[in-house]
Amino acid sequence: MRRIYFDNNATTSVAPEVFEAMRPYFVEQYGNASSIHWFGQQARAAVEAAREQVARLLNARSNEIIFTSGGTESDNTAIFGVVGAARSETKHVVTAAIEHHAVLHTCKALEKRGVNVTYVRVGSSGVVDPTDIQRAIRPDTVLITVMHANNEIGAVQPLEEIGCIAREAGIPFHTDAVQSVGKIPVDVERLGVDLLSLSAHKINGPKGAGAFYLRRGTVLRPLLYGGHHERDRRPGTENVSGIVGLGKAAELARSQLAEEAERVARLRDQLEAGILDRVPLATVTGDRARRLPTTTNIRFDYIEGEAFVIAMDLRGIACSTGAACSSGAVEPSHVLTAVGLTPAQARASIRFSLGRFNTADDVEEALRIIPAVVEQLRAISPHYKEQVVARQPSTAGKSI
Ligand SMILES: *Cc1c(COP(=O)(O)O)cnc(C)c1O
């Protein structure tokens, strides 16, 4: 069966160029980058070349890039690191209700340690209002952390405005840019961020590799202790092949960013328009203009998202639901409820996220399958039947 992958916000495939760049660092140039012999020197040179590649993508200096195991570790290090280094008696953090769990759960952990956290709300657009950030700031605010692009609905946040507010208040500003890096322009100077998290596997690099940007002069307490790797910010023998893969993925993304963004946006728009055209009671969630080119989140009222994902999977198409399965129960997504959806609406929501290897054929094939799957699921929904009955007075009262 031909398989189609529309779940690129969850992870992406490693690009062939990236895989080829990584290959030598497993079996030939396998040195420890801290060793002084030839093997070590090869590894060190590769790590430093990758640091340059990542820095260039962000308009940063290479000595402001610190490699980690991925987006989650970068978020944790940035948040715990800045809050831990702050010297005020009481501490307060400003963040947004729509953050990824890597930020949200880190903030929850801070709360258990006595730190106060404000979770700024968003409207139906999914975009944070900078004046709400301004209003949330207190004399003891030690960090503002707001994501760049949301992973579930793609909403792009007004970081430039928030960056200005943070700078004026003298508060360090972190952003989780895992979803935006490599897909839309990310310039740490223009955005005014002091720390920024990214991950290789969301941009056709390998899993388990990531980095964060740390503006020169930003004080940070490391999360881990050990050797002097990464300028004491992140000890541990470098994941050389992973770092090389991240560097190559960053270079690849940078060299094709504008064309690729336009190409993927066109496919996403065709998919979205095709669905809205063919499927009744389908609605796009969030602001359609301020959005990643890769993402659409569509609500099909009267279906269960999980059932949809399974039915699509049986037909060879991978997508995802806004509901996250935790401890066996299907909980509605905190992002979808934050933008005003009811739990039932959140559970009826499907995310299609496109990437580098999707084609127009993928979209056509999906548009052939989706209307039938939605119809099939609605046919077994008691609520949908009631709704149909209510809209057709001639059959009201009869069971169908
Ligand atoms: C995937 C993702 C993360 C986590 O990154 P990992 O490398 O998988 O740990 C964090 N934030 C956002 C917005 C993400 O999409």
PDBQT file of the ligand as one rigid body, heavy atoms in Angstrom, charges set to zero:
ROOT
HETATM    1  C1  LIG A 501       8.526  18.386  19.157  1.00  0.00    +0.000 C 
HETATM    2  C2  LIG A 501       8.465  19.618  19.989  1.00  0.00    +0.000 A 
HETATM    3  C3  LIG A 501       9.229  19.736  21.170  1.00  0.00    +0.000 A 
HETATM    4  C4  LIG A 501      10.057  18.604  21.711  1.00  0.00    +0.000 C 
HETATM    5  O1  LIG A 501      11.217  18.368  20.943  1.00  0.00    +0.000 OA
HETATM    6  P1  LIG A 501      11.964  16.952  21.074  1.00  0.00    +0.000 P 
HETATM    7  O2  LIG A 501      13.201  17.124  20.253  1.00  0.00    +0.000 OA
HETATM    8  O3  LIG A 501      11.032  15.935  20.524  1.00  0.00    +0.000 OA
HETATM    9  O4  LIG A 501      12.274  16.755  22.516  1.00  0.00    +0.000 OA
HETATM   10  C5  LIG A 501       9.152  20.910  21.870  1.00  0.00    +0.000 A 
HETATM   11  N1  LIG A 501       8.394  21.930  21.444  1.00  0.00    +0.000 NA
HETATM   12  C6  LIG A 501       7.668  21.869  20.318  1.00  0.00    +0.000 A 
HETATM   13  C7  LIG A 501       6.856  23.042  19.896  1.00  0.00    +0.000 C 
HETATM   14  C8  LIG A 501       7.670  20.703  19.563  1.00  0.00    +0.000 A 
HETATM   15  O5  LIG A 501       6.921  20.637  18.456  1.00  0.00    +0.000 OA
ENDROOT
TORSDOF 0
